Amino acid sequence: MSTNLHPMLNVAIKAARAAGAIINRAALDVEAVRVSQKQLNDFVTEVDVASERAIIETLLTAYPQHGILAEESGREHGSKTSEFVWIIDPLDGTTNFIHGFPVYCISIALSVRGKIEQAVIYDPTRNDLFTATKGRGAFLNERRIRVSKRTRMAECLISTGFPFRPGDNFQNYLALMGDVMQRAAGVRRPGAAALDLAYVAAGFTDAFFETGLSIWDVAAGSLLVTEAGGLVGNFTGEADFLEQRECLAGNPRIYGQMVSIISKYSKFAPAGEKAALRQAGIDADNSPVVEAAAADAPAAESADASDTPKQD
């Protein structure tokens, strides 16, 4: 651990590496890993649980008065009233992991009075460590990273995630994808949103967009992007997006162009834009993704988390 880093970031790095060791050991015999299904197409493994346990133990050993918001255990651990809350995804890309597809990561963020101030995303398959402290820049393996400098959509590589739940509004998403694909050089779907955001921060891709995401999918990555000089928000470009279940990130020029392309598909789009979509046979406002989130609200409240867990 570096003495130049913020002490809380150093602890988060220690937690991420401990979890990464667990994941890498399990990846040697992924067929032996026990898999459970939280809901259709939404998986959790014993590795997710063990990784989360290691992260929480490391964080609370150092900061016992801090709060925890974790994908698998919600707010079960830590203080329920602290202004310091660690937001944890112990294995983002679970579906990739259980298939042996080596694109997954650990995501840890620290929220202080509702603002993300520390971020770690660790890719254990490549030993890539992305870190950021608010106001101090973003780094990959201790080297400063910046978002890309591309300004033309036709030259850009865009990453995304696909709807995966039965009943999701695939027609809406296919129309959105069509609008983006005909303007970009390429569109990719790696399968781990936290890593997608880290790649935008590093300039490997120029933008990222996805719906249905939970706060633990985007908290750490959002700080990486902004500290690397990028922008992040919902599809209409509003910055208060963490619990809105839609995320857009990119370098500043491409972010603005992406907003102009995809804002009409947002559940927050103006009524006129929604009406135009409905005339085209696409109903962004009546997306089953939004309805499912509302239907799941009581369960989320019981776990003290406002989001339904995502597949990855």
C-alpha positions in Angstrom: 0.0 0.0 0.0 1.2 3.5 -0.8 1.9 6.0 1.9 0.8 8.7 -0.6 -2.7 7.5 -0.8 -5.6 8.5 1.5 -5.7 6.1 4.5 -9.3 5.1 3.7 -8.4 4.3 0.1 -5.5 2.2 1.3 -7.9 0.1 3.5 -10.3 -0.2 0.5 -7.4 -1.5 -1.6 -6.4 -4.0 1.0 -10.1 -5.2 1.1 -10.3 -5.5 -2.7 -7.1 -7.5 -2.9 -8.3 -9.9 -0.2 -11.5 -10.4 -2.1 -9.6 -10.8 -5.4 -7.5 -13.6 -3.9 -10.7 -15.5 -3.0 -12.1 -15.0 -6.5 -8.9 -16.1 -8.2 -8.7 -19.3 -6.1 -12.3 -20.1 -7.0 -11.7 -19.4 -10.7 -9.2 -22.2 -10.8 -12.1 -24.6 -10.6 -15.2 -22.6 -11.4 -17.3 -25.7 -12.1 -17.1 -26.6 -8.4 -18.5 -23.2 -7.3 -22.1 -23.4 -5.9 -24.5 -21.1 -7.7 -27.9 -19.9 -6.5 -30.5 -17.9 -8.3 -31.8 -14.7 -6.7 -34.3 -14.3 -9.5 -34.5 -15.4 -13.1 -31.2 -14.6 -14.8 -29.8 -13.1 -11.6 -27.2 -15.2 -9.9 -25.2 -15.3 -6.7 -22.4 -17.7 -5.8 -20.6 -18.7 -2.7 -17.7 -16.7 -4.0 -19.8 -13.5 -4.0 -20.7 -14.1 -0.4 -17.1 -15.0 0.7 -15.7 -12.0 -1.2 -18.2 -9.6 0.4 -17.5 -11.1 3.9 -13.7 -10.5 3.4 -14.3 -6.9 2.3 -16.6 -6.0 5.1 -14.3 -7.6 7.7 -11.3 -5.6 6.4 -13.3 -2.3 6.3 -14.9 -2.6 9.7 -11.7 -3.8 11.4 -10.2 -0.4 10.4 -13.4 1.7 10.7 -15.9 -0.1 13.0 -18.2 3.0 13.2 -18.7 3.2 9.5 -21.8 2.0 7.6 -22.0 -0.7 5.0 -24.3 -1.0 1.9 -23.4 -4.3 0.2 -25.0 -6.1 -2.7 -25.6 -9.4 -1.0 -26.1 -8.3 2.7 -27.6 -4.8 2.3 -27.1 -2.8 5.5 -26.9 -5.8 7.8 -23.4 -4.9 8.9 -21.8 -1.7 10.3 -23.4 1.4 11.7 -26.9 2.3 10.4 -26.4 6.0 11.2 -22.9 6.8 10.1 -22.2 9.6 7.5 -19.5 7.3 6.2 -21.0 4.4 4.2 -19.0 1.8 2.2 -20.8 0.8 -1.0 -19.7 -2.7 -2.1 -20.2 -5.0 -5.1 -18.1 -8.0 -4.2 -18.2 -9.6 -7.6 -19.6 -7.5 -10.5 -19.9 -9.7 -13.5 -21.1 -12.9 -11.7 -22.6 -14.4 -14.8 -19.3 -14.0 -16.6 -17.5 -15.5 -13.6 -19.6 -18.7 -13.5 -19.0 -19.3 -17.2 -15.3 -18.8 -16.9 -15.5 -15.6 -19.0 -12.7 -13.5 -17.5 -14.4 -10.1 -17.3 -15.5 -9.3 -13.7 -14.3 -7.1 -10.8 -14.7 -5.9 -7.3 -16.1 -2.5 -6.7 -15.8 -0.5 -3.4 -16.7 3.1 -2.8 -16.9 5.3 0.2 -19.8 7.7 0.5 -19.4 10.6 2.9 -22.6 12.5 3.6 -24.0 11.2 0.3 -21.0 12.1 -1.9 -18.6 9.5 -3.2 -15.1 10.4 -2.0 -13.1 7.1 -2.4 -13.2 4.5 -5.1 -11.5 1.2 -5.9 -12.3 -1.2 -8.7 -10.1 -4.3 -8.9 -9.9 -6.7 -11.8 -8.4 -9.8 -10.3 -7.9 -11.6 -13.6 -5.6 -8.9 -14.9 -4.4 -7.5 -11.5 -5.6 -4.1 -12.7 -6.3 -1.7 -9.8 -8.3 1.4 -10.5 -8.4 4.0 -7.7 -9.6 7.5 -7.1 -9.9 10.0 -4.2 -12.1 13.0 -4.7 -10.0 15.9 -5.9 -6.8 13.9 -6.4 -7.4 12.3 -9.8 -7.9 8.7 -11.0 -5.2 6.0 -11.4 -4.7 2.6 -12.9 -1.9 0.7 -11.2 -0.6 4.0 -9.7 -0.4 5.7 -13.1 -2.7 8.7 -13.8 -5.5 8.1 -16.2 -7.6 10.4 -18.3 -10.7 10.0 -20.4 -10.2 9.8 -24.2 -9.9 12.9 -26.3 -12.1 11.8 -29.2 -14.7 14.3 -30.3 -16.5 12.5 -33.2 -19.0 9.8 -32.4 -18.0 8.0 -35.7 -14.6 7.3 -34.1 -15.9 6.1 -30.7 -16.1 2.8 -29.0 -19.1 2.7 -26.7 -19.8 0.1 -24.0 -23.3 -0.9 -22.7 -25.2 -3.6 -20.9 -28.3 -5.4 -22.2 -31.7 -5.9 -20.5 -31.7 -9.4 -19.0 -34.9 -9.9 -17.0 -38.0 -11.4 -18.6 -40.5 -8.6 -19.3 -37.8 -6.0 -19.8 -38.6 -3.5 -22.5 -36.4 -5.0 -25.2 -38.1 -3.0 -28.0 -37.1 0.3 -26.3 -33.5 -0.9 -25.8 -33.2 -2.2 -29.3 -34.3 1.2 -30.6 -31.8 2.9 -28.3 -29.0 0.6 -29.5 -29.9 1.2 -33.1 -29.6 5.0 -32.6 -26.2 4.6 -31.0 -24.8 1.8 -33.3 -25.4 3.7 -36.5 -23.4 6.7 -35.1 -20.4 5.0 -33.3 -17.4 3.0 -34.6 -18.4 0.1 -32.3 -20.6 -1.0 -29.4 -19.4 -3.5 -26.8 -21.2 -5.4 -24.0 -18.5 -6.7 -21.6 -20.8 -7.6 -18.8 -19.5 -5.8 -15.7 -20.8 -2.2 -15.4 -18.2 -1.2 -12.8 -15.4 -2.2 -15.1 -17.1 -0.5 -18.0 -17.0 2.8 -16.0 -13.3 2.2 -15.1 -12.5 1.7 -18.8 -14.2 5.0 -19.7 -12.0 6.7 -17.1 -8.9 5.1 -18.6 -9.9 6.1 -22.1 -10.2 2.5 -23.3 -13.8 3.3 -24.3 -15.3 6.7 -25.0 -18.7 6.3 -23.3 -20.9 3.9 -21.5 -24.7 3.7 -21.0 -27.0 1.2 -19.3 -30.3 1.0 -17.4 -31.4 -1.1 -14.5 -28.2 -0.6 -12.5 -27.9 -0.5 -8.7 -25.9 2.0 -6.7 -23.1 -0.6 -6.0 -22.7 -1.0 -9.8 -21.9 2.6 -10.4 -20.7 4.3 -7.2 -16.9 3.6 -7.5 -16.9 3.9 -11.3 -18.6 7.3 -11.2 -15.8 8.8 -9.1 -13.2 7.3 -11.4 -14.8 8.9 -14.4 -15.2 12.4 -13.0 -11.6 12.3 -11.5 -10.3 11.3 -14.9 -12.0 14.4 -16.5 -15.2 12.8 -17.7 -18.9 13.3 -17.0 -21.4 10.9 -15.6 -25.2 11.2 -15.1 -28.5 9.8 -16.2 -29.6 9.6 -19.8 -30.8 13.2 -19.7 -27.5 14.4 -18.4 -28.5 15.1 -14.8 -25.7 14.4 -12.3 -27.9 13.1 -9.5 -28.1 9.6 -10.9 -26.8 7.1 -8.4 -30.2 5.6 -7.5 -32.1 6.4 -10.7 -31.3 3.1 -12.4 -29.8 4.6 -15.5 -26.2 5.7 -16.1 -24.4 7.5 -18.9 -20.6 8.3 -18.7 -18.1 9.6 -21.2 -15.5 12.1 -22.1 -17.1 15.6 -22.1 -17.6 16.0 -25.8 -19.0 12.5 -26.4 -21.1 12.7 -23.3 -22.9 15.7 -24.7 -23.5 14.0 -28.0 -24.7 10.8 -26.3 -27.3 12.9 -24.2 -28.7 14.3 -27.5 -29.0 10.8 -28.9 -30.4 8.8 -25.9 -32.1 11.3 -23.7 -35.5 10.6 -25.3 -35.2 7.0 -24.0 -34.9 8.2 -20.4 -37.8 7.7 -17.9 -36.9 11.4 -17.1 -37.3 12.6 -20.6 -39.7 15.6 -21.3 -43.3 14.6 -22.2 -42.8 15.8 -25.8 -40.0 13.4 -26.4 -41.9 10.5 -24.8 -44.9 11.3 -27.0 -42.6 11.1 -30.1 -41.3 7.7 -29.1 -44.9 6.4 -28.5 -45.8 7.5 -32.0 -42.9 5.4 -33.2 -44.3 2.4 -31.3 -41.8 2.7 -28.4 -42.9 3.4 -24.9 -40.0 4.5 -22.7 -42.4 5.6 -19.9 -44.0 2.2 -19.7 -40.8 0.2 -19.4 -41.2 -3.0 -17.4 -37.8 -2.3 -15.9 -39.2 0.7 -14.2 -42.4 -1.2 -13.2 -40.3 -4.0 -11.8 -38.2 -1.6 -9.7 -41.4 -0.1 -8.2 -42.8 -3.6 -7.5 -39.6 -4.5 -5.7 -39.6 -1.4 -3.5 -41.0 -3.0 -0.3 -38.4 -5.7 -0.5 -35.6 -3.2 -1.0 -36.8 -1.1 2.0 -36.7 -4.2 4.2 -33.0 -4.5 3.3 -32.4 -0.8 3.7 -31.4 -0.6 0.1 -33.2 1.3 -2.6 -32.2 -0.9 -5.5 -33.1 -4.3 -6.7 -29.8 -6.3 -7.2 -28.6 -6.5 -10.7 -27.5 -9.6 -12.5 -23.8 -8.8 -12.6 
